[in-house]
């Protein structure tokens, strides 16, 4: 479903229309319009080896799934393991009781059944051998009570632990940008303002985590082919998409509930931030350069939100500095990804508009943006408002060469493929 929506957002409007005609029809329409990539599909290796052993012993193995027949057949052909494959077709949604009925048609005697969903409970109750794959403890305890013969494969980590990992709390460090306007205004020591900025930080962090989850669910195919992102909870199969469907709206609602404690202008910026990130997730991230410019704007919106949270004004110098700095760091991230891609003997990025031939161009644009960030900071030190805030504003000039050296050093590591971390996170910390 997510692959379909990512392909074209207009399908989101068609899904309810298809659903009116029944789940089998909906699944058929979705299957006709997506191309599911199986080469990097996460596989439970322990269970896969078990199936191969049973196959070698002469035991017939049938793949029966509630997914559409087209997708089930494709999976069956890919693994070359199953004697037969059956999926949802016509007017029959092959799930729960319907699946049990199909099994009875194929096999009148004893059978073993492998699954992991609550919808599998009616089938397990009739199976002589229960096989649980990535089944959580609550269901496992229930099955152990009701069935004598139970096999378990790779019990997953607790959902809260994997969900917390998928929320990327380490990325919340980026939201420390909300404190920058307060710091530059020399009011960081005022408790009420510090409290408001902290509330804004929490609100943005919850919103960002909701966006991270949505991004990861939309980027399953590309993440599974990435040298490091393939270990993320959704991409690796350790966290179910159903958990994500519940967590995303919960996090977003929590973000706006927390933000409600702050001025209305903060909520407006938070809403604008969410709209921008949603457009980025569905469309903009696949556009050449537009994706990086969007990210620079999103980072700058954190600064504007920080000012709105405490009802203070910000300066054009801060806005310009932020745009140039994060545009440069965004280009740096793309260069790092492309350098690592070339090391893996690949040329194009999955789901992105970049390839190895763009490294030089991105380096020029990113390097120029980094230089303009330093130049903007230099101009800030001579501004009238700055001279009023600092008794010795000329001392700020010392930051310019340090900032220049830091950016050049990160760029050097990026071009050499030695920058494993997120450049933005690296710069902030």
HELIX and SHEET records of a PDB file:
HELIX    1   1 UNK A    2  UNK A    7  1                                   6    
HELIX    2   2 UNK A   11  UNK A   20  1                                  10    
HELIX    3   3 UNK A   23  UNK A   33  1                                  11    
HELIX    4   4 UNK A   45  UNK A   56  1                                  12    
HELIX    5   5 UNK A   69  UNK A   79  1                                  11    
HELIX    6   6 UNK A   97  UNK A  106  1                                  10    
HELIX    7   7 UNK A  118  UNK A  120  5                                   3    
HELIX    8   8 UNK A  121  UNK A  124  1                                   4    
HELIX    9   9 UNK A  137  UNK A  146  1                                  10    
HELIX   10  10 UNK A  159  UNK A  166  1                                   8    
HELIX   11  11 UNK A  169  UNK A  179  5                                  11    
HELIX   12  12 UNK A  180  UNK A  184  1                                   5    
HELIX   13  13 UNK A  191  UNK A  218  1                                  28    
HELIX   14  14 UNK A  220  UNK A  225  1                                   6    
HELIX   15  15 UNK A  229  UNK A  231  5                                   3    
HELIX   16  16 UNK A  241  UNK A  259  1                                  19    
HELIX   17  17 UNK A  264  UNK A  282  1                                  19    
HELIX   18  18 UNK A  284  UNK A  286  5                                   3    
HELIX   19  19 UNK A  290  UNK A  309  1                                  20    
HELIX   20  20 UNK A  316  UNK A  343  1                                  28    
HELIX   21  21 UNK A  356  UNK A  358  5                                   3    
HELIX   22  22 UNK A  359  UNK A  381  1                                  23    
HELIX   23  23 UNK A  384  UNK A  389  1                                   6    
HELIX   24  24 UNK A  393  UNK A  396  5                                   4    
HELIX   25  25 UNK A  397  UNK A  415  1                                  19    
HELIX   26  26 UNK A  423  UNK A  428  1                                   6    
SHEET    1   A 2 UNK A  62  UNK A  68  0                                        
SHEET    2   A 2 UNK A  84  UNK A  88  1                                        
SHEET    1   B 3 UNK A 112  UNK A 115  0                                        
SHEET    2   B 3 UNK A 129  UNK A 133  1                                        
SHEET    3   B 3 UNK A 150  UNK A 153  1                                        
END                                                                             
